[in-house]
Amino acid sequence: MRIGIVSPYSLTVPGGVQGQVLGLARALRERDQQVRVLGPCDGPPPDAGVTPLGNSLPTAANGSMAPIAPDPSAQLRTIRAIRDEDFDILHLHEPLVPGPTMTSLVLRPTPIVGTFHAAGGSTAYDRLGAGVRWLGRRIDRSVAVSEAAREMAQRAVGGDFDVLFNGVEIARYAGAQPHKADGPTIFFVARHEPRKGLEVLLDAMVRLPASVRLWVAGDGPETERLQRKVAGDPRIEWLGRLTEADKVARLRGADVFCAPSLRGESFGVVLLEAMAAEVAVVASDLDGYATVARRGADARLVTPGDVDALAVALDEVLFQPETAQGLIESGRQRAREFSMGSLADRYLAIYREMTPAR
């Protein structure tokens, strides 16, 4: 089967959707499928099976900056690639984002699966009501990665949705060489913007013992301000953007992975990655995260924005070995329930249902 997977977001910029697109493609190839990934790329493609569609244009969306490619040149490349490849099926991730996925919907040369990732509301969906609903009707099979994502997409486009949770490539995380940590270490990786809660974590660090270290990966509009705020604190190491391999090594080397997000998380794939890497997780008690991490079993979940509660949870996990080990063991088992291989099997079954004649 010739499968085309389309991402609206730059595949060379770290992100949850991009990781799912590339991981799913790898898992499908392991099942002897012919898979091509189409998407913007700001630099060399990250995989041999990627067709780059041009550079992205960072655009404000859902309280973040999305690296999309709505320009005409990217759409022409999309049309050319789809026609040249003669796919049996197209799988669009975030199909209603302006750019290659939306263009693929308008073109609609073959059956289409659309996977919706976002949750928490969308101004664009609200403003483009009729147009969004028309495009939504061009999707043959709609999938959401969580109940929160399903609710948001269903409000916008209507219709029925399957819920298929995101996947994690277990072997890529469990078998990686860890980056050696110097003392009890917390790892944070996300875009530095208000909704990701980095400032809450930095405030919690003040309440933790002097021996605790913090690795901060990523960057964003708040980076410089937050660096000034904690200037002079030698416990905090600012890593900037990491390669996927470096991110995995830091996960493997840390004692705790912390995700203190305040809102807007439809699914905690980064929590799954941490569990697969066998590191204890402390995160905000958001519905999207609780979908992945069962409260009190796979992660310590605390009230979003509560600095004191976050500090207490981090202290307990860092300095109570039995607590940390319990989270790690439960998290390891939980991650296996969300393996990328299982997700690929589910999608492959959907593709085959939709393309019996071909």
FIMARGU-557658 format. One record per residue (C-alpha): residue in one letter; chain; z negated, x negated, y negated. Coordinates in steps of 0.001 Angstrom, whole numbers, plus 500000, padded with zeros to 6 digits. Each point is the difference from the previous one (the first is absolute). Last residue first. Layout:
// FIMARGU-557658
[rec a; A; [Z; X; Y]]
...
END
This chain:
// FIMARGU-557658
[rec r; A; [504545; 507066; 500677]]
[rec a; A; [499759; 503570; 501272]]
[rec p; A; [496226; 499891; 500521]]
[rec t; A; [499263; 498584; 496522]]
[rec m; A; [496953; 501845; 498642]]
[rec e; A; [497916; 500029; 503169]]
[rec r; A; [500818; 496318; 500506]]
[rec y; A; [498785; 499076; 496511]]
[rec i; A; [496761; 501949; 500541]]
[rec a; A; [499302; 498175; 503290]]
[rec l; A; [500677; 496695; 498249]]
[rec y; A; [497502; 500965; 497307]]
[rec r; A; [497232; 500554; 502538]]
[rec d; A; [500830; 496801; 501903]]
[rec a; A; [499984; 498013; 496741]]
[rec l; A; [496543; 501384; 499185]]
[rec s; A; [498687; 498874; 503380]]
[rec g; A; [501404; 496517; 499442]]
[rec m; A; [498532; 499860; 496512]]
[rec s; A; [496534; 500367; 501492]]
[rec f; A; [497756; 502655; 498451]]
[rec e; A; [497638; 500600; 502947]]
[rec r; A; [499762; 496226; 500375]]
[rec a; A; [498503; 499806; 496515]]
[rec r; A; [497105; 502242; 501085]]
[rec q; A; [499067; 497671; 502858]]
[rec r; A; [499812; 497019; 497677]]
[rec g; A; [498115; 502066; 497422]]
[rec s; A; [497292; 500926; 502518]]
[rec e; A; [499500; 496355; 500941]]
[rec i; A; [500062; 498794; 496398]]
[rec l; A; [497676; 502717; 498709]]
[rec g; A; [497442; 499289; 502726]]
[rec q; A; [500270; 496277; 499359]]
[rec a; A; [499274; 500464; 496296]]
[rec t; A; [496908; 502123; 500621]]
[rec e; A; [498702; 497609; 502648]]
[rec p; A; [500539; 497033; 497721]]
[rec q; A; [497935; 501464; 497136]]
[rec f; A; [500611; 497679; 497045]]
[rec l; A; [503585; 500712; 498966]]
[rec v; A; [500086; 503632; 501146]]
[rec e; A; [496705; 500865; 498343]]
[rec d; A; [500807; 498171; 496758]]
[rec l; A; [503414; 501649; 499753]]
[rec a; A; [498493; 503463; 500475]]
[rec v; A; [497291; 499378; 497405]]
[rec a; A; [502496; 498647; 497463]]
[rec l; A; [502317; 502984; 500490]]
[rec a; A; [497141; 502460; 499570]]
[rec d; A; [498910; 498278; 496783]]
[rec v; A; [503508; 499932; 498543]]
[rec d; A; [500747; 503674; 500666]]
[rec g; A; [503671; 500345; 498959]]
[rec p; A; [501084; 501780; 503188]]
[rec t; A; [497009; 501123; 502116]]
[rec v; A; [499618; 497700; 503005]]
[rec l; A; [501704; 499568; 503388]]
[rec r; A; [498717; 497413; 502507]]
[rec a; A; [502821; 499603; 502475]]
[rec d; A; [501018; 500727; 503600]]
[rec a; A; [496932; 501996; 501096]]
[rec g; A; [497934; 501288; 497077]]
[rec r; A; [502809; 502121; 498611]]
[rec r; A; [503118; 499857; 502143]]
[rec a; A; [502493; 497628; 498430]]
[rec v; A; [503624; 501167; 500018]]
[rec t; A; [499921; 503553; 498670]]
[rec a; A; [496824; 499028; 498131]]
[rec y; A; [502129; 497673; 497871]]
[rec g; A; [502294; 502794; 498840]]
[rec d; A; [497070; 502359; 499456]]
[rec l; A; [498249; 497457; 497788]]
[rec d; A; [496576; 498508; 500761]]
[rec s; A; [500620; 496637; 498381]]
[rec a; A; [500162; 496980; 502270]]
[rec v; A; [497987; 497435; 501955]]
[rec v; A; [501834; 498597; 503036]]
[rec a; A; [498896; 497418; 502580]]
[rec v; A; [502694; 497521; 501064]]
[rec e; A; [501799; 500031; 503341]]
[rec a; A; [503547; 499415; 498705]]
[rec a; A; [500952; 503382; 501497]]
[rec m; A; [497153; 501559; 498015]]
[rec a; A; [501225; 498314; 496814]]
[rec e; A; [503546; 501221; 500588]]
[rec l; A; [498719; 503510; 500659]]
[rec l; A; [498106; 499899; 496713]]
[rec v; A; [503202; 498891; 498262]]
[rec v; A; [501687; 503074; 501482]]
[rec g; A; [497462; 502222; 498263]]
[rec f; A; [501998; 503190; 499532]]
[rec s; A; [500551; 502299; 497033]]
[rec e; A; [498110; 497830; 497507]]
[rec g; A; [500168; 501385; 496444]]
[rec r; A; [496381; 499539; 498947]]
[rec l; A; [497197; 497529; 499176]]
[rec s; A; [500869; 497104; 502302]]
[rec p; A; [497175; 497675; 501113]]
[rec a; A; [501880; 498430; 502960]]
[rec c; A; [497806; 497133; 501254]]
[rec f; A; [500774; 497804; 503025]]
[rec v; A; [496853; 498320; 501256]]
[rec d; A; [499289; 496703; 501772]]
[rec a; A; [503274; 498402; 498930]]
[rec g; A; [502044; 497552; 502075]]
[rec r; A; [502211; 502455; 501896]]
[rec l; A; [500747; 501963; 496853]]
[rec r; A; [500775; 496752; 498180]]
[rec a; A; [502414; 498937; 502757]]
[rec v; A; [501694; 503428; 499926]]
[rec k; A; [500518; 499778; 496253]]
[rec d; A; [501365; 496461; 500312]]
[rec a; A; [502559; 501134; 502593]]
[rec e; A; [501067; 502964; 497868]]
[rec t; A; [500520; 497689; 497045]]
[rec l; A; [497320; 500206; 497359]]
[rec r; A; [500133; 501071; 496377]]
[rec g; A; [497272; 498481; 497839]]
[rec l; A; [497106; 498209; 501708]]
[rec w; A; [497145; 500441; 497514]]
[rec e; A; [496852; 498452; 501464]]
[rec i; A; [496647; 501514; 499005]]
[rec r; A; [496783; 498130; 500860]]
[rec p; A; [500445; 497555; 497137]]
[rec d; A; [499097; 502681; 497424]]
[rec g; A; [501019; 498367; 496722]]
[rec a; A; [502350; 502731; 498911]]
[rec v; A; [498971; 503354; 501474]]
[rec k; A; [501186; 502195; 497115]]
[rec r; A; [502784; 497613; 499039]]
[rec q; A; [501494; 500321; 503489]]
[rec l; A; [499689; 503768; 499735]]
[rec r; A; [501938; 500088; 496758]]
[rec e; A; [502699; 497657; 501310]]
[rec t; A; [500556; 501920; 503229]]
[rec e; A; [499957; 503540; 498610]]
[rec p; A; [503785; 500536; 499795]]
[rec g; A; [500608; 498698; 503511]]
[rec d; A; [499277; 497279; 502509]]
[rec g; A; [499392; 499549; 503711]]
[rec a; A; [497236; 498287; 501937]]
[rec v; A; [496320; 499718; 499084]]
[rec w; A; [497884; 497874; 502374]]
[rec l; A; [496284; 500571; 499420]]
[rec r; A; [497157; 497686; 501038]]
[rec v; A; [496372; 500887; 500751]]
[rec s; A; [497426; 497187; 499862]]
[rec a; A; [498697; 501088; 496599]]
[rec p; A; [498648; 503212; 501486]]
[rec l; A; [501615; 503341; 499046]]
[rec r; A; [499203; 502189; 496974]]
[rec v; A; [502429; 498251; 497652]]
[rec m; A; [502671; 500389; 502694]]
[rec a; A; [499727; 503786; 499615]]
[rec d; A; [501457; 499748; 496487]]
[rec l; A; [502988; 498098; 501413]]
[rec l; A; [500425; 502684; 502676]]
[rec v; A; [499993; 502793; 497428]]
[rec e; A; [502522; 498047; 497904]]
[rec l; A; [502303; 499798; 503030]]
[rec g; A; [500049; 503789; 500313]]
[rec k; A; [503604; 500524; 501164]]
[rec r; A; [500437; 502901; 497544]]
[rec p; A; [499532; 497767; 496976]]
[rec e; A; [502807; 497509; 500688]]
[rec h; A; [499989; 496563; 501594]]
[rec r; A; [502436; 500618; 502862]]
[rec a; A; [498262; 499592; 503323]]
[rec v; A; [498218; 497397; 502134]]
[rec f; A; [496221; 499530; 500141]]
[rec f; A; [498223; 497631; 502411]]
[rec i; A; [496224; 499516; 500205]]
[rec t; A; [498532; 496700; 501214]]
[rec p; A; [496653; 498831; 501380]]
[rec g; A; [500189; 496163; 499816]]
[rec d; A; [503004; 497747; 499449]]
[rec a; A; [502806; 501863; 501780]]
[rec k; A; [502602; 498428; 502302]]
[rec h; A; [503358; 501753; 499944]]
[rec p; A; [500367; 501660; 503389]]
[rec q; A; [502847; 499244; 502476]]
[rec a; A; [501803; 503232; 500889]]
[rec g; A; [499731; 501679; 503415]]
[rec a; A; [498285; 503261; 499052]]
[rec y; A; [502148; 500620; 496927]]
[rec r; A; [503621; 499631; 501122]]
[rec a; A; [499063; 501256; 503487]]
[rec i; A; [498765; 503361; 498701]]
[rec e; A; [503072; 500987; 497996]]
[rec v; A; [498480; 502939; 498136]]
[rec g; A; [501293; 503553; 499796]]
[rec n; A; [500016; 502813; 497452]]
[rec f; A; [498930; 503453; 501119]]
[rec l; A; [502538; 502554; 501162]]
[rec v; A; [499467; 503476; 498562]]
[rec d; A; [502981; 502271; 500686]]
[rec f; A; [500989; 502153; 497056]]
[rec d; A; [501316; 503521; 499512]]
[rec g; A; [501643; 501357; 496869]]
[rec g; A; [499038; 499868; 496343]]
[rec v; A; [501384; 497426; 497560]]
[rec a; A; [497268; 499217; 497471]]
[rec r; A; [496938; 501687; 501485]]
[rec q; A; [501052; 498769; 503444]]
[rec a; A; [500203; 496444; 498709]]
[rec m; A; [496465; 500034; 498565]]
[rec e; A; [498463; 501719; 503003]]
[rec r; A; [501793; 497720; 502456]]
[rec a; A; [498836; 496860; 498198]]
[rec a; A; [496385; 501185; 500155]]
[rec e; A; [500408; 500926; 503673]]
[rec s; A; [501231; 496492; 500705]]
[rec v; A; [503187; 497978; 500528]]
[rec a; A; [502303; 502947; 499314]]
[rec v; A; [503191; 500831; 501922]]
[rec s; A; [502951; 502226; 499105]]
[rec r; A; [502931; 500561; 502358]]
[rec d; A; [503456; 501059; 498801]]
[rec i; A; [499552; 498957; 496372]]
[rec r; A; [502587; 501681; 497770]]
[rec r; A; [497553; 502794; 499183]]
[rec g; A; [497778; 497468; 498250]]
[rec l; A; [502812; 499146; 497613]]
[rec w; A; [500211; 503620; 498850]]
[rec r; A; [496205; 500205; 499719]]
[rec v; A; [499887; 496867; 497866]]
[rec g; A; [502722; 501342; 497715]]
[rec a; A; [498169; 503297; 499507]]
[rec g; A; [496635; 498363; 499235]]
[rec l; A; [501069; 496977; 497969]]
[rec r; A; [496997; 500020; 497661]]
[rec d; A; [497361; 500538; 502669]]
[rec y; A; [501513; 497552; 502477]]
[rec a; A; [500260; 497370; 497257]]
[rec t; A; [496373; 500528; 498965]]
[rec s; A; [498905; 499291; 503566]]
[rec g; A; [496742; 501001; 501678]]
[rec g; A; [497324; 498253; 502049]]
[rec a; A; [502014; 498875; 502998]]
[rec a; A; [502982; 497744; 500680]]
[rec h; A; [501444; 499084; 503412]]
[rec f; A; [502780; 502487; 500776]]
[rec t; A; [502350; 499208; 502899]]
[rec g; A; [503475; 501560; 499949]]
[rec v; A; [502169; 500185; 503113]]
[rec i; A; [503684; 500561; 499301]]
[rec p; A; [502925; 501065; 502183]]
[rec t; A; [503287; 498338; 498896]]
[rec p; A; [502101; 499504; 496864]]
[rec r; A; [497409; 501457; 497607]]
[rec l; A; [501522; 498701; 496713]]
[rec v; A; [497423; 501756; 497816]]
[rec l; A; [497210; 498995; 502349]]
[rec s; A; [501196; 496395; 500177]]
[rec t; A; [500033; 499899; 496194]]
[rec m; A; [496377; 501185; 499968]]
[rec t; A; [499043; 497262; 502447]]
[rec p; A; [501924; 497295; 498135]]
[rec g; A; [498607; 500695; 496515]]
[rec p; A; [497764; 502691; 498553]]
[rec v; A; [497057; 500746; 502350]]
[rec l; A; [500528; 503265; 501890]]
[rec p; A; [500489; 498436; 503450]]
[rec e; A; [496668; 498132; 500052]]
[rec h; A; [501136; 498205; 503172]]
[rec l; A; [503484; 501059; 501097]]
[rec h; A; [501018; 499821; 503657]]
[rec l; A; [503769; 500308; 500428]]
[rec i; A; [501548; 500881; 503360]]
[rec d; A; [503070; 499098; 502031]]
[rec f; A; [500898; 497390; 497396]]
[rec d; A; [503615; 499230; 499088]]
[rec e; A; [499107; 496528; 498603]]
[rec d; A; [502827; 499735; 497462]]
[rec r; A; [499450; 503457; 498495]]
[rec i; A; [496264; 499502; 499623]]
[rec a; A; [500440; 496520; 498524]]
[rec r; A; [502607; 501127; 497470]]
[rec i; A; [497924; 502963; 498826]]
[rec t; A; [496898; 497830; 499611]]
[rec r; A; [501914; 497274; 498168]]
[rec l; A; [501320; 502637; 497586]]
[rec q; A; [496454; 501309; 499522]]
[rec a; A; [498690; 496513; 499225]]
[rec s; A; [502723; 499492; 497399]]
[rec p; A; [499217; 503355; 498364]]
[rec d; A; [496341; 499076; 499203]]
[rec p; A; [497102; 501888; 501641]]
[rec a; A; [498570; 496919; 501744]]
[rec i; A; [496251; 500370; 500581]]
[rec p; A; [497079; 497544; 499716]]
[rec a; A; [497208; 502616; 499491]]
[rec m; A; [497288; 499299; 497435]]
[rec s; A; [496767; 501933; 500522]]
[rec g; A; [498167; 503098; 498802]]
[rec n; A; [502213; 502269; 502092]]
[rec a; A; [503200; 498453; 498593]]
[rec a; A; [500829; 497550; 497199]]
[rec t; A; [503284; 498177; 500666]]
[rec p; A; [500679; 496371; 500910]]
[rec l; A; [503815; 499584; 500158]]
[rec s; A; [501272; 498643; 503304]]
[rec n; A; [502734; 497489; 500772]]
[rec g; A; [503049; 500719; 502126]]
[rec l; A; [500779; 501972; 503166]]
[rec p; A; [498989; 497399; 502583]]
[rec t; A; [501054; 500726; 503612]]
[rec v; A; [497080; 499041; 502255]]
[rec g; A; [500213; 499112; 503705]]
[rec a; A; [499495; 496275; 499488]]
[rec d; A; [496623; 500692; 498382]]
[rec p; A; [498307; 499348; 496659]]
[rec p; A; [503277; 500231; 498047]]
[rec p; A; [500337; 497128; 497498]]
[rec g; A; [498911; 500900; 496457]]
[rec d; A; [499050; 503201; 498240]]
[rec c; A; [501177; 502250; 502840]]
[rec p; A; [500893; 503686; 499706]]
[rec g; A; [500290; 501864; 503307]]
[rec l; A; [502018; 500623; 503139]]
[rec v; A; [498560; 499193; 503447]]
[rec r; A; [502417; 499811; 502944]]
[rec v; A; [498968; 500887; 503524]]
[rec q; A; [501941; 499796; 503269]]
[rec q; A; [497499; 501161; 502625]]
[rec d; A; [498964; 497899; 502990]]
[rec r; A; [496332; 501121; 500001]]
[rec e; A; [498920; 496709; 498416]]
[rec r; A; [502474; 500918; 497258]]
[rec l; A; [497987; 503182; 499399]]
[rec a; A; [496778; 497997; 499581]]
[rec r; A; [501629; 497660; 497489]]
[rec a; A; [501395; 502904; 497973]]
[rec l; A; [496608; 501720; 499986]]
[rec g; A; [498364; 496848; 498649]]
[rec l; A; [502581; 499590; 497233]]
[rec v; A; [499709; 503609; 498808]]
[rec q; A; [496218; 500134; 500382]]
[rec g; A; [499521; 496806; 498011]]
[rec q; A; [502280; 501279; 497243]]
[rec v; A; [498032; 503248; 499796]]
[rec g; A; [496674; 498170; 499731]]
[rec g; A; [501099; 497485; 497404]]
[rec p; A; [500770; 496330; 499491]]
[rec v; A; [503131; 499436; 497851]]
[rec t; A; [502947; 498492; 501905]]
[rec l; A; [501001; 503346; 501475]]
[rec s; A; [500464; 501502; 496547]]
[rec y; A; [499164; 503697; 500181]]
[rec p; A; [502337; 502915; 500755]]
[rec s; A; [500040; 499049; 503697]]
[rec v; A; [502757; 501149; 502353]]
[rec i; A; [499961; 499749; 503791]]
[rec g; A; [503438; 500219; 501627]]
[rec i; A; [500096; 500503; 503748]]
[rec r; A; [502984; 499321; 502256]]
[rec m; A; [499117; 501269; 503473]]
END
